Amino acid sequence: MLHGLFVTGTDTGVGKTAVAAALLHRYRASAPLRYWKPIQTGIERDDDTREVARLGQASPEELCVEGVRLPRPLSPYVAARLSGCRIDVAPLIESVARADPRVRWIVEGAGGVLVPLNERETMADLMSGLAMPVIVTARTALGTINHTLLTLEALRRRSIPIAGVVLVGSREPHTREAIEELGAVPIVGEMPRFDDLTCEALAPWARTNLDPDGRLSECLRWTP
């Protein structure tokens, strides 16, 4: 059983990778951390593990490179079919089942909660199997209240615990209030869209502005 957080999003490209890297900066002093992207599509163009290494100043020991790596920037189900293979949740979970129990994991999903992996399993099944609290990453653009509430509802219908929401983009106080009230969920961070997304820009923001109340500490702190 893994301990840590699963980072999902209301859509693709909302900032999940930056949030995962920010969590490394915020909590690596509390426990041995390891980042894992179980499923990556479009690997010829995007490599979120490499991006987390850059943004999070992650050492090789902090990166798990196991998992499915497929060409074409498509949904995992479609990318797998076009590559002549199949993605199943059980082998992915088994690949990390014997991990060091001291390690706390930051797992990044592909796309959103209901992204299909095969004809019957979705990303939500992977979340359920890993049994980790989920961080929802949402952009602050118009429509995000609906997208975020739909995501929260999908998680709750499957009894997947929700650790909080990180909003990415310009500050929108009314949007934050609506999500907190209607979604009954804490906002644990409001990440700006950095003009230049670098480790030097992300790290100080993460250490002072991500989860300032320490709500996520129980998930990411290790006690001998």
N, C-alpha and C positions, 0 to 999 in steps of 0.2 A: 504493500500500500504506500503510495506516494503522499507526501505532505507538501503543501504549498498552495499556489494559486493558478487557475486556468484563465488566461486572457482571451476573451472573445470580443466580438464587435457587432454593431448593428448592421454592418455591411463590410464589403472589402475596401481596403484603402482608407480606413478611418483613423489609423494611428496605433494599431495593436502592437506593432514591432517597437515603436518608440516608447510606448507604455511599458513593455516588457523590459527594455533596456533601462528605463527610469527606475523600475523596481529593483534592478541589480544595484544601482547607485544608492538607492534609499535604504536597502536592507542587507547588503552583503556584510556589514559589520556585525550583524546579529546572528548570522548562521552561515554555514557553507551553502552557497546557492548554485543552482544549475539550470540553465535555460534549455528548453527542448521544443522544437517545432516538429511534431510527429509527421505532418503531411505538408509537403511543399510542391506546388505546381508552378509551371513556368520557370523551372530551375535554370533554364538557359538565359533568363533575363533577370530574375529576382532570386535572391538567396537571403532569406530573413535571418538565418543563423550568422552569416557573415556580417549582416547589418547590425545585429545585436552585439557582435564582437567589437565592431567599430564604435557604435554609440554608447555601449555600456562598458567599454574597456574590459571586456571579458577575457579571461585567460582560457587556454584550451581546457583546463579542468572544469571550467564553468559552463562548458558547452557540450551538450549531448548531440551527436551527429547521427544517431540511429533514426530510422524512419523511412517513409516513402518519399522519393524524389522523382518527379515526373516532368517531362517537357510540356509545353503549351500552357499559357496562362488561362486555364479554364477551371471549372469546378472539379474537385477531385474525382467525382463519378465519371464525368465526361473525359477528363484527361486520362484516367485509368483505362477506360474502354478503348480509346484511340491508341493507347500504348499496348493493348493486348494483355492487360493484367487486371487484378481485382484488389481492392482495398478492403480489409476486414479489421474490425476493432480489436478482437481478441489477441492476435499476434502482436499488435502495436503495444498493448498493455503488457503482454508477457515479456516483451523486449526490455522493459525497465523494471520488472517485478522484483528483481533481486538487487536493487540499488542500495547503496549505503543509507541506512535509516537516519543518519545524521543530516543528510542533505535535504534542503528545502528547494522545491522545484517551482520554476516559472514556466508554464507550458502555454504556448501560443497556438491557437486554433487557426484554421484556414477559413476565411470568410466569417459567416455568422453561424448561429446556433443550428439552423436546420439545413445547412449545406449538405447535400447527399454525398455519402461515401461509396455506397453501392445501392442496389435496388431496394434495400430494406433498412439500412443503417445510415444515420446522419451524424454530424459532429456532436449532437446532443448525446448520442450513445457513447461516444468516446468520453465526454465529460462525465456521464453517469458512471462509466466503468472506472475512471480514475478517482472518482469521489472527492474531487477537490472543489473548494469554494471558487466561484467565478467572479472575475472582474469584467464588467461590460464597458467597452470603449465606444463612445458615441461622439460624432461630430456635432458642432453647435449650429449647423445650417438649418434652414427652414425644413420642417418635417421631422426633426430629430425626436420630438416628444412622442409622436406616433411610433417611430421606429424603435425607440428605447422601450416604451411600454409594451410593445409587441414582443420584444426580446425577453423582457422580464417575465411576461406571462408565459412564454414558451418554456422558460427555465423552471418556473414554479409548477407548471402542469406536470413536469417530470421530476419534481422534488429535488432539483439541483440547487444547492445552497448558493446564495448571492452575497458576495463580500462587499460590493459597492460598484459605483459607476465613475469612470473618468471621462470628463468632457474635454474634447479637443477642438480648439478654435478660439475665436474672439469670445470674451466674457459676455454672457447673456443671463443676467440675474433672474429674469422672469422664467426663462427656460429651466434654469437650475431649480428654482422653487417648484415649478410644476412637476418636474421629474421626481424630486424628493417627496413631494406630497402625494401625487397620484401613484407613483411607483413604490412608495413606502421603502425607499432605499437611500443610503447615504451617498453623497457625492464625495469621493475621496481625493479628487484632484481636478483642477481645471488647467489643462496644458495648452499653452499658446501654440499657434503655428509659427515656429521659428523661421526667421528669414533664411537662416543657414543652419540646418539641422546637423549639429556636430556634437561630439561628446562634451566639448568645452561649454556649449550652450545648455545641453540637457542636464548635466550632472548637478550644477548648483540649483537649478530649478527643482530637480527631484529631491534633493536633500532638504530643502526648506518648504516646498509646496505640495509635494505628493504625500498624501495620507498624514497631514500635520497632527492629527489626533491619535495616531498610532493604532487605528482600528484594525489594520492588517497584521499587526505584530504577532498575534497568536498563530497565524498561518505560516509566518516566515521566520519566527524565532525558534532556535533550538535550545532546549534545556537538557543538560546531561542527566 
